[in-house]
């Protein structure tokens, strides 16, 4: 069960201590103490998978999202904390802007009782949290249509102003291209939708006075999206920005970034060491599929730095930075079928390579590149950079 709540101020409210009071209250009730943090002893928490970490709530200013089991005991705990908070702070829960989302396995009678206790309606399908759709449907273009309307509304206000070319360029780069950034960082936008965003921006650049009709483009949009030192204006295509932001998430997962969000994703989808080179699963969520499709961006430049671990496979993992693809070529093709770890081809105590073995396993260019790699003197783990 997910409860999305909006806190509004009373006229006499001071409006201070929102986060601190709720955090301390959740802690006393075995809730997580951080904005989105883990609590191994949480009684009213939820988890995204069987082996994943548990979490209870998210907070951002006056928007609060609570995660709980759909039971009377947990709902009573949530209701009691919010009532005490309202009495002590002078702030109320705006129930007209709040909503509840239940999993599909929750019984109708349970849903009805919980809604009556909290006096909150079910969450609408078009609900938005922090500028992004709370619930997704199969037609992603409909979920993100509000971004297109927001961009058009922003540009409409600029059309009546007399702007120079430099002024229009600054507004496009600093405002228009940043409107969908937040949603782009987690969702894979359809190509057609990204083309529509580019078309709206392109029209404003060439013909800012009118919103409809044909216009004359004196130069291709691809050329304008080049950097300024290469003859462009530094504009960015919506799809390129979308892929880059998703690749950032893929990199955080591949590099074992220690955060609750990354730990939840790795536990839910059971990512392994060879996740970068594994095939995407068909049963995953759209967000996870988008992250996995963005792996091809980081695979081009990801390479391991050698440590004293036994996790780098010489034939599968990228670890030699001076050769194409960062993977060495075997001297004979049948050698690539024998799994060999990097820790097996150097002396850890002597800090030197097994040069004879390396020349037997790899072709001359790969062997020369490997022998020029430094071996760590101090203890460190293998790391993807």
DRENLUMFI-486626 format. One record per residue (C-alpha): x, y, z; residue number from 1; residue in three letters. Coordinates in steps of 0.1 Angstrom, whole numbers, plus 2048, in hexadecimal, padded with zeros to 3 digits. Layout:
<rs>
R, X, Y, Z, num, residu
R, X, Y, Z, NUM, ALA
...
</rs>
This chain:
<rs>
R, X, Y, Z, num, residu
R, 800, 800, 800, 1, UNK
R, 80D, 823, 7F7, 2, UNK
R, 7FF, 842, 807, 3, UNK
R, 806, 864, 7F6, 4, UNK
R, 7FF, 881, 80C, 5, UNK
R, 800, 8A7, 809, 6, UNK
R, 806, 8BC, 828, 7, UNK
R, 7F7, 8DF, 828, 8, UNK
R, 7FB, 8FC, 840, 9, UNK
R, 7E2, 90A, 858, 10, UNK
R, 7E1, 930, 85A, 11, UNK
R, 7F0, 92F, 87D, 12, UNK
R, 80A, 915, 875, 13, UNK
R, 82F, 91C, 878, 14, UNK
R, 837, 902, 85E, 15, UNK
R, 858, 8F7, 86E, 16, UNK
R, 865, 8D4, 877, 17, UNK
R, 851, 8C0, 85E, 18, UNK
R, 86C, 8A8, 855, 19, UNK
R, 87C, 8A6, 878, 20, UNK
R, 85B, 89E, 88A, 21, UNK
R, 84F, 884, 871, 22, UNK
R, 871, 874, 870, 23, UNK
R, 873, 870, 896, 24, UNK
R, 850, 863, 897, 25, UNK
R, 857, 849, 87C, 26, UNK
R, 876, 83F, 88F, 27, UNK
R, 862, 839, 8AF, 28, UNK
R, 84A, 824, 89B, 29, UNK
R, 865, 810, 88B, 30, UNK
R, 864, 825, 86C, 31, UNK
R, 883, 82E, 858, 32, UNK
R, 895, 84E, 864, 33, UNK
R, 8A0, 85B, 843, 34, UNK
R, 88F, 86A, 825, 35, UNK
R, 88F, 848, 814, 36, UNK
R, 8A3, 831, 82A, 37, UNK
R, 8A6, 80D, 834, 38, UNK
R, 898, 7FF, 855, 39, UNK
R, 89F, 7DA, 85C, 40, UNK
R, 887, 7DB, 87A, 41, UNK
R, 86A, 7ED, 869, 42, UNK
R, 848, 7E0, 872, 43, UNK
R, 835, 7F5, 85A, 44, UNK
R, 84D, 7F4, 83D, 45, UNK
R, 84D, 7E5, 81A, 46, UNK
R, 866, 7D6, 802, 47, UNK
R, 868, 7D5, 7DD, 48, UNK
R, 875, 7B1, 7DD, 49, UNK
R, 87A, 793, 7F4, 50, UNK
R, 89F, 79B, 7F9, 51, UNK
R, 89E, 7C0, 7F5, 52, UNK
R, 8A0, 7DB, 810, 53, UNK
R, 881, 7E8, 821, 54, UNK
R, 875, 80C, 821, 55, UNK
R, 858, 81F, 830, 56, UNK
R, 855, 842, 823, 57, UNK
R, 862, 85E, 80C, 58, UNK
R, 861, 883, 814, 59, UNK
R, 866, 8A2, 7FF, 60, UNK
R, 85B, 8C3, 80F, 61, UNK
R, 836, 8BF, 814, 62, UNK
R, 832, 8A0, 7FE, 63, UNK
R, 833, 87F, 811, 64, UNK
R, 830, 85C, 804, 65, UNK
R, 82B, 840, 81D, 66, UNK
R, 830, 81B, 816, 67, UNK
R, 81E, 801, 82B, 68, UNK
R, 80C, 7E1, 82D, 69, UNK
R, 7E6, 7E3, 827, 70, UNK
R, 7DD, 7DA, 84B, 71, UNK
R, 7C9, 7EC, 866, 72, UNK
R, 7E6, 7ED, 87E, 73, UNK
R, 7FE, 7FE, 866, 74, UNK
R, 7E3, 817, 85A, 75, UNK
R, 7DC, 81F, 87F, 76, UNK
R, 801, 826, 885, 77, UNK
R, 803, 83D, 867, 78, UNK
R, 7E3, 84F, 870, 79, UNK
R, 7EE, 854, 894, 80, UNK
R, 80F, 864, 88A, 81, UNK
R, 7FF, 87C, 872, 82, UNK
R, 7E5, 887, 88B, 83, UNK
R, 7FF, 88E, 8A5, 84, UNK
R, 814, 8A1, 88C, 85, UNK
R, 7F6, 8B6, 882, 86, UNK
R, 7EE, 8BF, 8A6, 87, UNK
R, 812, 8C9, 8AF, 88, UNK
R, 81C, 8DB, 88F, 89, UNK
R, 7FC, 8EC, 884, 90, UNK
R, 7FD, 8DB, 862, 91, UNK
R, 7E2, 8C5, 853, 92, UNK
R, 7E2, 8A9, 83A, 93, UNK
R, 7D1, 8B5, 81B, 94, UNK
R, 7BB, 896, 815, 95, UNK
R, 7AD, 8A4, 7F5, 96, UNK
R, 7D0, 8A3, 7E5, 97, UNK
R, 7D9, 882, 7F6, 98, UNK
R, 7D4, 85F, 7E8, 99, UNK
R, 7D9, 83A, 7EF, 100, UNK
R, 7E6, 820, 7D7, 101, UNK
R, 7E1, 7FB, 7DE, 102, UNK
R, 7F1, 7DD, 7CF, 103, UNK
R, 7DB, 7C8, 7B8, 104, UNK
R, 7DA, 7AC, 7D2, 105, UNK
R, 7C9, 7C1, 7ED, 106, UNK
R, 7A5, 7B8, 7F3, 107, UNK
R, 789, 7D1, 7EC, 108, UNK
R, 77C, 7D0, 810, 109, UNK
R, 79F, 7D7, 81D, 110, UNK
R, 7A3, 7F5, 805, 111, UNK
R, 781, 803, 810, 112, UNK
R, 789, 800, 835, 113, UNK
R, 7AB, 811, 831, 114, UNK
R, 79D, 82D, 81D, 115, UNK
R, 782, 833, 837, 116, UNK
R, 79C, 833, 853, 117, UNK
R, 7B4, 84C, 842, 118, UNK
R, 797, 85F, 831, 119, UNK
R, 7AB, 860, 811, 120, UNK
R, 7A0, 855, 7EE, 121, UNK
R, 7B2, 83E, 7D6, 122, UNK
R, 7CE, 84D, 7C3, 123, UNK
R, 7C4, 859, 7A0, 124, UNK
R, 7D5, 84A, 781, 125, UNK
R, 7E2, 86C, 777, 126, UNK
R, 7F2, 874, 799, 127, UNK
R, 813, 887, 797, 128, UNK
R, 82F, 886, 7B2, 129, UNK
R, 84C, 89F, 7AF, 130, UNK
R, 844, 8A6, 78B, 131, UNK
R, 843, 882, 780, 132, UNK
R, 826, 86A, 77A, 133, UNK
R, 81F, 855, 79A, 134, UNK
R, 80E, 839, 787, 135, UNK
R, 818, 82E, 764, 136, UNK
R, 803, 81F, 748, 137, UNK
R, 80E, 80E, 728, 138, UNK
R, 80A, 82D, 712, 139, UNK
R, 828, 840, 71F, 140, UNK
R, 820, 85D, 708, 141, UNK
R, 800, 864, 71B, 142, UNK
R, 813, 863, 73D, 143, UNK
R, 82C, 87E, 731, 144, UNK
R, 813, 893, 71D, 145, UNK
R, 813, 8AD, 739, 146, UNK
R, 838, 8B4, 732, 147, UNK
R, 830, 8BD, 70E, 148, UNK
R, 814, 8D3, 71A, 149, UNK
R, 82B, 8E4, 734, 150, UNK
R, 846, 8EA, 71A, 151, UNK
R, 82C, 8F9, 701, 152, UNK
R, 81E, 90F, 71C, 153, UNK
R, 840, 91C, 726, 154, UNK
R, 849, 924, 702, 155, UNK
R, 828, 935, 6FC, 156, UNK
R, 830, 94F, 717, 157, UNK
R, 851, 956, 705, 158, UNK
R, 842, 95A, 6E2, 159, UNK
R, 834, 97D, 6EA, 160, UNK
R, 857, 98A, 6F5, 161, UNK
R, 871, 998, 6DD, 162, UNK
R, 88E, 981, 6E3, 163, UNK
R, 8B0, 981, 6D2, 164, UNK
R, 8C0, 962, 6C4, 165, UNK
R, 8D6, 961, 6E3, 166, UNK
R, 8B9, 965, 6FA, 167, UNK
R, 8A5, 949, 6E9, 168, UNK
R, 8C4, 932, 6EB, 169, UNK
R, 8C8, 939, 710, 170, UNK
R, 8A3, 933, 718, 171, UNK
R, 8A3, 912, 704, 172, UNK
R, 8C2, 905, 715, 173, UNK
R, 8BB, 910, 738, 174, UNK
R, 895, 90C, 73A, 175, UNK
R, 884, 8F9, 71D, 176, UNK
R, 89D, 8DC, 71C, 177, UNK
R, 89C, 8D8, 742, 178, UNK
R, 877, 8D4, 746, 179, UNK
R, 876, 8AE, 740, 180, UNK
R, 897, 8A7, 751, 181, UNK
R, 888, 899, 771, 182, UNK
R, 872, 880, 760, 183, UNK
R, 88D, 877, 746, 184, UNK
R, 8A4, 86C, 762, 185, UNK
R, 88D, 84D, 76A, 186, UNK
R, 877, 846, 74C, 187, UNK
R, 87E, 83D, 728, 188, UNK
R, 86C, 856, 713, 189, UNK
R, 85E, 849, 6F1, 190, UNK
R, 871, 854, 6D3, 191, UNK
R, 852, 865, 6C4, 192, UNK
R, 84C, 879, 6E4, 193, UNK
R, 871, 885, 6E5, 194, UNK
R, 86D, 88F, 6C0, 195, UNK
R, 84F, 8A4, 6CA, 196, UNK
R, 862, 8B6, 6E5, 197, UNK
R, 87E, 8BD, 6CC, 198, UNK
R, 865, 8CA, 6B3, 199, UNK
R, 856, 8E2, 6CC, 200, UNK
R, 878, 8F0, 6D5, 201, UNK
R, 883, 8F2, 6B1, 202, UNK
R, 864, 905, 6A7, 203, UNK
R, 86A, 91E, 6C2, 204, UNK
R, 88D, 923, 6B6, 205, UNK
R, 885, 92A, 692, 206, UNK
R, 862, 938, 694, 207, UNK
R, 85B, 945, 6B8, 208, UNK
R, 83D, 95B, 6AE, 209, UNK
R, 825, 93F, 6A3, 210, UNK
R, 81C, 91E, 6B4, 211, UNK
R, 80E, 90C, 695, 212, UNK
R, 815, 90A, 670, 213, UNK
R, 834, 904, 65C, 214, UNK
R, 855, 915, 662, 215, UNK
R, 876, 918, 650, 216, UNK
R, 894, 907, 661, 217, UNK
R, 8B4, 915, 653, 218, UNK
R, 8C9, 8F9, 663, 219, UNK
R, 8C3, 8D5, 66E, 220, UNK
R, 8BA, 8D0, 693, 221, UNK
R, 8D6, 8B6, 695, 222, UNK
R, 8F0, 8D1, 68C, 223, UNK
R, 8E2, 8E9, 6A6, 224, UNK
R, 8E6, 8CE, 6C1, 225, UNK
R, 90B, 8CC, 6BB, 226, UNK
R, 922, 8DE, 6D5, 227, UNK
R, 92A, 902, 6CE, 228, UNK
R, 94E, 8FB, 6C7, 229, UNK
R, 943, 8E4, 6AB, 230, UNK
R, 92B, 8FD, 69A, 231, UNK
R, 90C, 8F5, 6AE, 232, UNK
R, 8F8, 908, 6C9, 233, UNK
R, 8FB, 8EE, 6E5, 234, UNK
R, 8D7, 8E3, 6E3, 235, UNK
R, 8CF, 8BF, 6EE, 236, UNK
R, 8B8, 8A6, 6DF, 237, UNK
R, 89E, 899, 6F8, 238, UNK
R, 8A5, 874, 6F1, 239, UNK
R, 8CB, 879, 6F5, 240, UNK
R, 8C5, 889, 717, 241, UNK
R, 8AD, 86D, 721, 242, UNK
R, 8C6, 852, 718, 243, UNK
R, 8E2, 864, 72B, 244, UNK
R, 8CE, 867, 74B, 245, UNK
R, 8C3, 842, 74A, 246, UNK
R, 8E8, 838, 743, 247, UNK
R, 8F0, 84B, 764, 248, UNK
R, 8D9, 833, 777, 249, UNK
R, 8E8, 815, 764, 250, UNK
R, 90B, 821, 76E, 251, UNK
R, 901, 824, 793, 252, UNK
R, 8F4, 800, 792, 253, UNK
R, 912, 7F2, 780, 254, UNK
R, 92C, 804, 796, 255, UNK
R, 91A, 7F8, 7B6, 256, UNK
R, 90F, 81A, 7C2, 257, UNK
R, 906, 817, 7E7, 258, UNK
R, 8E4, 827, 7EA, 259, UNK
R, 8C2, 81A, 7F3, 260, UNK
R, 8B3, 820, 7D1, 261, UNK
R, 8CF, 80C, 7C0, 262, UNK
R, 8CE, 7F1, 7DA, 263, UNK
R, 8A8, 7ED, 7D4, 264, UNK
R, 8AD, 7EA, 7AF, 265, UNK
R, 8CA, 7D1, 7B2, 266, UNK
R, 8B7, 7BC, 7CB, 267, UNK
R, 896, 7BC, 7B7, 268, UNK
R, 8A5, 7B3, 796, 269, UNK
R, 8C2, 79E, 7A4, 270, UNK
R, 8DE, 7AF, 791, 271, UNK
R, 8FE, 79A, 78E, 272, UNK
R, 922, 7A3, 788, 273, UNK
R, 91D, 79F, 762, 274, UNK
R, 8FE, 7B5, 761, 275, UNK
R, 90E, 7CD, 748, 276, UNK
R, 910, 7B0, 72E, 277, UNK
R, 8F0, 79D, 737, 278, UNK
R, 8D1, 79E, 721, 279, UNK
R, 8B3, 7B2, 72D, 280, UNK
R, 896, 79E, 73C, 281, UNK
R, 874, 7A0, 72C, 282, UNK
R, 860, 7A0, 74D, 283, UNK
R, 870, 7BF, 75C, 284, UNK
R, 85F, 7E0, 761, 285, UNK
R, 862, 7FC, 747, 286, UNK
R, 87A, 810, 75C, 287, UNK
R, 891, 7F2, 761, 288, UNK
R, 890, 7EA, 73C, 289, UNK
R, 89A, 80E, 734, 290, UNK
R, 8B7, 80C, 74C, 291, UNK
R, 8C3, 7EC, 73D, 292, UNK
R, 8C0, 7FA, 71A, 293, UNK
R, 8D6, 817, 725, 294, UNK
R, 8F2, 7FF, 72E, 295, UNK
R, 8FF, 801, 70A, 296, UNK
R, 90A, 825, 711, 297, UNK
R, 920, 81D, 72F, 298, UNK
R, 92D, 7FC, 721, 299, UNK
R, 941, 811, 707, 300, UNK
R, 956, 821, 721, 301, UNK
R, 954, 80C, 741, 302, UNK
R, 974, 7FB, 74B, 303, UNK
R, 980, 7EA, 76B, 304, UNK
R, 99E, 7F5, 780, 305, UNK
R, 9B2, 7D8, 78D, 306, UNK
R, 9B2, 7D0, 7B2, 307, UNK
R, 9B9, 7B2, 7C6, 308, UNK
R, 997, 7A2, 7C2, 309, UNK
R, 98E, 784, 7AC, 310, UNK
R, 970, 793, 79A, 311, UNK
R, 97E, 79D, 778, 312, UNK
R, 97C, 784, 75C, 313, UNK
R, 997, 78A, 742, 314, UNK
R, 981, 77F, 724, 315, UNK
R, 960, 78F, 72E, 316, UNK
R, 966, 7AE, 743, 317, UNK
R, 975, 7CE, 736, 318, UNK
R, 996, 7D4, 748, 319, UNK
R, 9B1, 7DF, 730, 320, UNK
R, 9AD, 804, 728, 321, UNK
R, 9C4, 807, 70A, 322, UNK
R, 9B4, 7EE, 6F2, 323, UNK
R, 993, 7EF, 6DF, 324, UNK
R, 976, 7E4, 6F5, 325, UNK
R, 98D, 7E1, 713, 326, UNK
R, 98D, 7BB, 710, 327, UNK
R, 9AD, 7AA, 705, 328, UNK
R, 9AF, 793, 6E7, 329, UNK
R, 9BA, 76F, 6ED, 330, UNK
R, 9D8, 761, 6DA, 331, UNK
R, 9C3, 744, 6D0, 332, UNK
R, 99D, 743, 6CE, 333, UNK
R, 999, 723, 6E3, 334, UNK
R, 9AA, 735, 700, 335, UNK
R, 98C, 74C, 705, 336, UNK
R, 977, 72E, 70F, 337, UNK
R, 98B, 729, 72F, 338, UNK
R, 980, 741, 74B, 339, UNK
R, 99E, 753, 759, 340, UNK
R, 99D, 76F, 773, 341, UNK
R, 9B5, 78C, 772, 342, UNK
R, 9C2, 783, 795, 343, UNK
R, 9D0, 763, 786, 344, UNK
R, 9E8, 775, 76E, 345, UNK
R, 9FC, 78A, 787, 346, UNK
R, A0F, 785, 7A7, 347, UNK
R, 9FD, 797, 7C3, 348, UNK
R, A1A, 797, 7DC, 349, UNK
R, A35, 7A0, 7C2, 350, UNK
R, A1E, 7BA, 7B0, 351, UNK
R, A28, 7AE, 78D, 352, UNK
R, A18, 79D, 770, 353, UNK
R, A1D, 779, 765, 354, UNK
R, A2D, 785, 744, 355, UNK
R, A32, 762, 736, 356, UNK
R, A0E, 757, 73C, 357, UNK
R, A01, 778, 72E, 358, UNK
R, A14, 774, 70E, 359, UNK
R, A06, 751, 70A, 360, UNK
R, 9E2, 75B, 710, 361, UNK
R, 9DF, 77C, 6FD, 362, UNK
R, 9E9, 78A, 6DB, 363, UNK
R, A08, 7A1, 6DB, 364, UNK
R, 9F4, 7C3, 6DB, 365, UNK
R, 9DE, 7B7, 6F8, 366, UNK
R, 9FC, 7A8, 70B, 367, UNK
R, A10, 7C9, 708, 368, UNK
R, 9F2, 7DD, 715, 369, UNK
R, 9ED, 7C5, 732, 370, UNK
R, A12, 7C6, 73C, 371, UNK
R, A11, 7EC, 73D, 372, UNK
R, 9F4, 7EC, 757, 373, UNK
R, 9FF, 7F4, 77A, 374, UNK
R, 9F8, 7DB, 796, 375, UNK
R, 9EA, 7EA, 7B6, 376, UNK
R, A03, 7EB, 7D3, 377, UNK
R, 9E9, 7F1, 7EE, 378, UNK
R, 9C9, 7DE, 7F4, 379, UNK
R, 9AB, 7E9, 7DF, 380, UNK
R, 98D, 7D9, 7CE, 381, UNK
R, 986, 7D5, 7A9, 382, UNK
R, 973, 7F3, 79F, 383, UNK
R, 95F, 7FC, 77F, 384, UNK
R, 968, 81F, 773, 385, UNK
</rs>
